[in-house]
Amino acid sequence: MSTKLNPKFKKAWIKALKSGEFTQATGNLVSRGTTGIGHCCIHVGYCVKKGYGPNHMNEILDTATAAHYIGLKPNETNMLVEANDRRKLNFRQIADLIKKNL
């Protein structure tokens, strides 16, 4: 059974993923590179829930902590990590995955 995300939060997360404001990164929750700050899709959700913008670097978080904060179960976290890091889906594709599955 999947998590029932708060509909307002879910809509805002999907919007943020599709906005183009967040640069996608793989392998880390959030990282600073030569082109700026890159985010995993889960970190985008964390930023949305906290009210942070795309330039936010988290202070202490790991993926499991951020996922728990936004209300994801471990299997859902794994699904999103798989989509972001291994399958290399873009944020628009991940937004559709969230819309359909969470």
C-alpha positions in Angstrom: 0.0 0.0 0.0 1.3 3.4 -0.9 1.5 6.5 1.2 -1.3 9.0 1.0 0.5 12.2 0.7 -1.2 15.5 1.6 -2.8 16.5 -1.7 -1.6 20.1 -1.4 2.0 19.1 -0.7 1.9 16.5 -3.5 0.7 19.1 -6.0 3.4 21.5 -4.9 6.1 18.8 -5.1 5.0 17.8 -8.6 4.9 21.5 -9.7 8.4 22.1 -8.3 9.8 19.1 -10.1 8.3 20.3 -13.4 9.2 24.0 -12.9 12.7 23.8 -14.1 13.9 25.8 -11.1 15.6 22.7 -9.5 18.6 21.2 -11.2 18.7 17.4 -11.0 21.6 15.5 -9.5 22.2 11.8 -9.0 24.1 9.9 -6.3 23.5 12.4 -3.5 20.5 14.0 -1.9 21.9 17.4 -2.7 25.3 18.5 -4.1 27.1 21.6 -5.1 28.8 21.4 -8.5 30.2 23.7 -11.1 26.8 24.5 -12.4 25.2 25.2 -9.0 23.2 23.1 -6.6 21.8 19.8 -7.8 19.0 17.9 -6.1 17.6 14.4 -5.9 13.9 14.3 -6.4 13.4 13.5 -2.7 15.4 16.7 -1.8 13.0 18.7 -4.0 10.1 17.3 -1.9 12.0 18.2 1.3 12.6 21.8 0.1 8.9 22.2 -0.9 7.7 20.9 2.5 10.2 23.2 4.4 9.5 26.2 2.2 13.1 26.3 0.8 14.0 27.4 -2.7 16.3 25.6 -5.2 19.4 27.2 -3.7 19.0 25.4 -0.4 21.8 23.1 0.8 20.6 20.8 3.5 22.3 20.9 6.8 22.3 17.4 8.2 20.0 15.2 6.1 20.5 11.9 4.5 18.0 10.4 2.0 16.2 8.3 4.5 15.7 11.2 6.9 14.4 13.6 4.2 12.1 10.8 2.8 10.7 10.2 6.3 10.1 13.9 6.8 8.0 14.2 3.7 6.1 11.0 4.6 7.5 8.3 2.3 7.7 4.7 3.2 11.0 2.9 2.6 9.7 1.1 -0.5 8.6 4.4 -2.0 11.9 6.0 -1.2 13.6 3.1 -3.0 11.3 3.6 -6.0 12.2 7.2 -6.3 16.0 6.7 -5.7 15.8 4.0 -8.4 14.0 6.4 -10.8 16.4 9.3 -10.1 19.8 7.6 -9.8 19.7 4.3 -11.6 17.0 4.7 -14.3 18.0 8.4 -14.8 14.4 9.6 -15.3 14.2 13.3 -15.6 12.2 15.4 -13.0 9.1 15.6 -15.3 9.0 11.8 -15.6 9.5 11.4 -11.8 6.7 13.9 -11.2 4.4 11.7 -13.3 5.6 8.7 -11.3 4.7 10.5 -8.0 1.3 11.5 -9.4 0.4 8.0 -10.3 1.9 6.1 -7.4 1.9 8.2 -4.2 
